[in-house]
Amino acid sequence: MAQKVIEVIGESTEGFAKAAANAVAEAARTIQGIKWARIVEQEMALEGSKVLNYRVTARIYYDA
């Protein structure tokens, strides 16, 4: 079995977990057979010490 991989960015104001879920949901809109997701990067947009936005880069693995 072969798998393909794409990278998707997800964002949320609620936290990293929600940003990751948003990345998977976005990928699932056009890709079937998603098997795994790996978070490869996490970032926060800040204003001083206040977190404005959470962003993750996710690698999405799916059946070819």
C-alpha positions as CSV (number, residue, x, y, z in Angstrom):
1,M,0.0,0.0,0.0
2,A,1.2,3.5,-0.8
3,Q,0.3,6.7,0.9
4,K,0.4,10.3,-0.2
5,V,1.3,13.3,2.0
6,I,0.2,16.9,1.9
7,E,0.8,19.8,4.3
8,V,-2.1,21.8,5.5
9,I,-2.2,24.9,7.8
10,G,-5.0,25.2,10.4
11,E,-5.8,28.2,12.5
12,S,-7.9,28.9,15.6
13,T,-8.4,31.5,18.3
14,E,-9.2,28.7,20.7
15,G,-6.0,26.7,20.9
16,F,-3.6,24.3,19.1
17,A,-6.0,21.4,19.4
18,K,-8.7,23.3,17.6
19,A,-6.2,24.5,15.0
20,A,-5.2,20.9,14.3
21,A,-8.8,19.8,14.0
22,N,-9.4,22.6,11.5
23,A,-6.5,21.5,9.4
24,V,-7.8,17.9,9.3
25,A,-11.3,19.1,8.5
26,E,-10.1,21.3,5.7
27,A,-8.1,18.4,4.2
28,A,-11.1,16.1,4.5
29,R,-13.2,18.4,2.3
30,T,-11.3,17.2,-0.8
31,I,-9.3,14.1,0.3
32,Q,-10.7,10.7,1.1
33,G,-8.9,7.9,3.0
34,I,-7.1,10.1,5.5
35,K,-5.2,7.8,7.9
36,W,-2.8,10.0,10.0
37,A,-2.0,13.6,10.8
38,R,1.3,14.8,12.2
39,I,1.7,18.3,13.6
40,V,5.1,19.5,12.4
41,E,5.0,23.1,13.5
42,Q,3.1,25.3,16.0
43,E,2.9,29.1,16.0
44,M,1.1,31.8,17.9
45,A,0.3,35.3,16.7
46,L,0.9,37.6,19.7
47,E,0.1,41.2,20.7
48,G,2.5,41.7,23.6
49,S,1.8,38.8,26.0
50,K,-1.7,38.2,24.6
51,V,-2.2,35.3,22.2
52,L,-4.3,36.4,19.2
53,N,-4.3,33.2,17.1
54,Y,-2.9,29.7,17.1
55,R,-1.6,28.1,13.9
56,V,-0.4,24.5,13.1
57,T,1.2,23.0,10.1
58,A,-0.1,19.4,9.8
59,R,1.1,16.6,7.5
60,I,-1.9,14.7,6.3
61,Y,-1.3,11.1,5.3
62,Y,-3.9,9.4,3.1
63,D,-4.3,6.3,0.9
64,A,-3.2,6.7,-2.7
